[in-house]
Amino acid sequence: MQFIIIIVAMVGLMWFMQRGQKKQAQERQELLNNMKPGDEIITIGGLHGVLSELDEANNTITLDCEGVYLEFDRAAVKTVKPSTSATESVEIDETVVASDEPVSEIESNETSEDKTAE
């Protein structure tokens, strides 16, 4: 009876371990399939670059590392960071104040206002 319990426990452990590995492999494959030019890539060797080209036929990628183009196998990709240019929007708020007074008079007025406020 004890032997059967040990075998069932071992089979259960193997099933859970295999399920975790399968899930990780599926996530990695999704990561590799969702790469697109412009994404930041880190290879397993630690090289950082921007994805320049994807070659599906040869299963390779071309990275732009500060003007140097290097070709790697897709399996060499460790991390993919989506490009920030499409997701990040920058708003610039510029306020221009027109005045007839020279700059030195404006600065002196601001400093005198700061002193009276204290």
N, C-alpha and C positions, 0 to 999 in steps of 0.2 A: 504493500500500500504506500509506503514512504517513497519507494522507487518511482511510482506513478506520479506522485506529487512533484518530485524533483524534475521529472521529464516535462510535465505540463508547465512548470515554472520556467524551465530553460526555453521551451518553445515560445512561451509568452514573451520572454525577454528578447529573443531573437526577432520576433515579429515586430515589437516596438522599435528596436534598433533599426531594422530594415526600413520601417515606415518613415522614421526620421531622416535617414539617408536619402530615401526617395524624394522626400519633400524638399530637402536642400538641393538636390540635383535638379529638380523641376524649377526652383526659384532661380538657380544659376542660369539655366537654359533660357528662362524668361528674360533675365538681365541681358544676356548676350543677344537675344532676338530683338530686344527693344532699343538697341544702340542705333544712333543716327549721327550723321556728320554734325560737328559742333559740340558734341558731348565731351566732357573732360574724362579722361581715362587714366587709371593707374594700373600698371602691369604687375605681374607677380614678382618681377625684378625690382619694383619700386620706381620705375620710370613714369613721370607725369607728362601728359600731353593732351592735345585736342584731336579728336577723331576727324580725320580728313576724308578717308574713303573706306567703303566696305566692299569687299570682293566676295560675293556669295559663291562664285564658281570655285575659287581656290580656298575658300574659308579663311581669308586673311583680312587684316585691317591695316590701314596706313595712318600713323600718328604724326601730327605736326608738333614737334618739340622745339619751340622757339626758332622756327625756320628750317629745322632739319627734319626731313621726312623719313620715317622709319617704318618698315613693314613687319608686322607680327602675325602669328597665328592667333585666331580668335580665342583659343584656349589659354593664351597668355594674359588675358584680361582678368584683373582681380576686382576692380571697382569701377563703376560707371556713375559719374555725377552728371545729371541732365544739364544741358546748356542753360546759363542764366540769362542770356540775351533775350530770349523769348518770354521768360517768366517774370523778369524784373523790369519794372517801369520806373523811371526817375522823373519826378516833377520838380521843376525849377521855378522858384518864386522870386522874381527880381522886382524890387520896388525902386523906382527912380523918382527922386524928389527934385523938381526944378526950382531953382532959386536965383534971384538976381544978385544976392550977396556973394562976395568972394568966399572962397573956402575957409580962409583964416577966420573970418567973422563968424561963420557957421560953427566952427570948432570952438571958438571962444564963447559963443552963446550956449552951446551944449555943456561946456564945463561949468559955466556960471549957473545953469539950471540944475546941474548935479549938486553943486555946493549948496544951493538954496533948499533943495529937497532934503538934505541931511539936516 
